[in-house]
Amino acid sequence: MCILPARPGQAGLCNVAPSENFFRTGLTKGCMSKAPLTYLWMTLLISGLSTHAQADPVDFTLEDLNGKAVSLSDFRGRWVVVNFWASWCSPCVRELPELVRYQADNPEVQVIGINFEDTSSDDSLAFLKPFDINFPNLKVSGTPLVPFEPLEGLPTTAIVSPAGELVERHMGPVTARHLQTIIDRRRR
């Protein structure tokens, strides 16, 4: 899992710049001390409790990497997997093939990627090209996507029901099998 800056372009916990390779440079030493872990677990607990009290369907509109507006509500009636990622986040990069596989095997579910970094569309498209991405990827905006944000780390994957309810949020990489298990459990 990658610990996030408050917003793209800012330093994250332990002042690790998004452009630095968090894992290979030894920057993890001491980063996950008791205070950040306590804050992380309390935030997750509060955010997990608050998602069940939600009455209105969640929605957002962001531009895709070609400049077209895409809304979460465009996919109402389908399960939606919303995945926040960044190119500097190695777990995010490792899970991209799993998301592609899941989308190919489950056309009734819509995967949406959200690039959580301040890069140009051209750079993002070039980065994604080798992965043969088969789902829309959107650019994060300057306004937090409530209730999806604030994020505590990347990758973060949210599951939205066909009714537009945020039913689950998972921090850390996911596999195609894991996504299927989550959605199957929520369909009951």
C-alpha angles and dihedrals in degrees: 000000000000118000109230136229113236089256133354114293096026127104116262130217111323088020094276109165114228090237092060120089100245096198104041099046096057092244092138093077108119093350096116097052121155096272097056091042092051090048091047095051093045091050091049092048093049094044091047092052094046096054092067094057093057115121105176121065113258116246142169137169121215135162119257120225090273094054097257118137113243123187127198087227088063085078099045109143092040134081109255128204110202112195123190112203144157132204092235091057108091095197088053091053092047092053097050094087089051091054091048090050092047093051092048092050095042111043090163088066121065120220116201123187122205116198104219097199137082102252134130120266089242092056091048092048091049091049093050097044097089090053095059090225112209099188135064119275119202134198118243114242131217091258119078115246101236124229092019093056150094091061120202096200147345137293097037120171124194126194117214120193123228087259090058097255119144098231103169142010124196125191115205133035121321132202128217088251092051091051091051091050092051094049094043090052092049094047091066 
